[in-house]
Amino acid sequence: MVHAYILVQTEVGKATSVAQSIAKIPGVLQAEDVTGPYDVIVRAEAETVDDLGRMVVAQVQQVEGITRTLTCPVVHL
């Protein structure tokens, strides 16, 4: 299982609706509004890195109001 944090920038005033929409996507464990350079931080899981990439591109990035995402896979060193 691959876990990742997805950092999301949104259009002004869209963070809450974006977080609510992303939270409904299968594989998303948590989606919360935050302050700072990113507007929403998402914790997600998928079976493989490829599955994670497909989730981000095909589902997360399609949510209305998102301007940019940065996906940070969790590593265990």
N, C-alpha and C positions, 0 to 999 in steps of 0.2 A: 504494500500500500504506500502510495506517495502522498505526502501532505505538503501544502504550500500556503503561503500568504499571498493574496492578490491585493495590491495597492491600487486604488481607483481614484482618478480625478474625474469630477463631474462638472456639468454646467452649473452656474450660480443658482442656488436654491433648489437643486435637484438631489442632494445627497440622501435625504430621507427616502424619497420614492425609489431611488436607485438601490439603496440597501434593502428595502422591502422586496423589490423585484428579484434581486440576486439571491436573497435568502430562500426563495422558493425553488431554486435550481437544484436538481438532484446532485449530491456530492458536496454541496456547500454546507459546512458545519455551523458557520456563524458569519454574519455580515453586520458591521456596526459603523455608524457615523462617527467620525473623529475630527479633530481640528488639526491644523498644520498643513503641510504641502499636499497631503492626500485628503480626500473627503470621506472615503469609505475604506475600511480594511476588512478583507474577507479571508476566512480560514476554510480551505477546501481539501478534499481528498479524492483520489482516483486510484484505480488499479495500477496504472503505469504512467510514466511521464508523457507518453503519447496520448493517453486518455485525458490526462490533465490539460494538455495543449488543446485538444479538441473541445473540451469543456469551455476553456477560456475563449477560444476563437468563435466557436459556433453558438455559445449560449451567453456567457458573461458579456462579451464585447457587443452583443446585439441589443443589450438593454438600453432603452432610450435615455439619453441624458449623460452617458459616459463619453468623456473626451479622450481618456488615456488610461491604460492599465500597465502595471509592472508586476510580473509573477515571480515570486521568490520561493523556490522549492526548499523544503526543510531538509537539512543534511545531518547525519549523525557521525561526527568525526571521532 
